[in-house]
Amino acid sequence: GTREAAFVYAISSAGVAFAVTRACSSGELDKCGCDRTVQGGSPQGFQWSGCSDNIAYGVAFSQSFIDIRERSKGASSNRALMNLHNNEAGRKAILNNMRVECKCHGVSGSCEFKTCWKAMPPFRKVGNVLKEKFDGATEVEQSEIGSTKVLVPKNSQFKPHTDEDLVYLDSSPDFCDHDLKNGVLGTSGRQCNKTSKAIDGCELMC
C-alpha cells in the first residue's frame, strides 16, 4: 500500500468515471445521456442548455465497477480502506474541477444572451491534480471509532486528510536500487544528464 499504489488506484477510478461520462455525452451508451438536471436560467443570467456532462452517472458507474472488488473482500482491512479512499479521491479530482462552458448568441457575434453547460476538465488537469495529491499524500494507519474502522494519520501531529487527499500505508521502496522482489529494476545503466536540473537530470533520477 505505497503512495504509488494510491496514485494508480485514484487515477484508474477517475479514468473510468471520465470515460463513461464522455461516452454518455457522445451518445455511445444506451443507458445514459446528457445531464438533464442542469436546465433553466442561472443566477448569473445565462441559460443552461447544450449537453452537460453526466458526471453523476460516470461516478456511480466507477463506484460500482471499481469499488466492488474491495467491498467483496470486506472493506475493513487496512488495504481495502486505503483503496476505497483513493478511488473516491480520484473521482473527486473530476467532480471538484467541473467547468462551465458557454456559447454566445446574437447578431453579428454579439453576446445578447448565452447558453452554458457543465463540462469535465481535460483529463490532463485531473492527472495534474492527482500528482499534487501524490506529492502530499498522507501516511495512515487503522484506528477504531466505536465499532467503525477508519484510517488516521500515522503521525498525530499531521492534520487529518480529506476525501480529496491520497493516503498510503507503506513507505515506498528505493526505486534506485535493483529489487526484483518488489518489481523494481533500479536505475543502474540508465543515462542521465549530469548538469541538468530538469527531468533528465541525474539528481532527479536518483
Secondary structure, 3 states (H helix, E strand, C coil): CCHHHHHHHHHHHHHHHHHHHHHHHCCCCCCCCCCCCCCEECCCCCEECCCCCCHHHHHHHHHHHHCHHHHHCCCCCHHHHHHHHHHHHHHHHHHCCCEEEEEEECHHHCCCEEEEEEECCCHHHHHHHHHHHHHCCEEEEEEEECCEEEEEECCCCCCCCCCCCCEECCCCCCCCCCEHHHCECCCCCCCCECCCCCCCEHHHHC
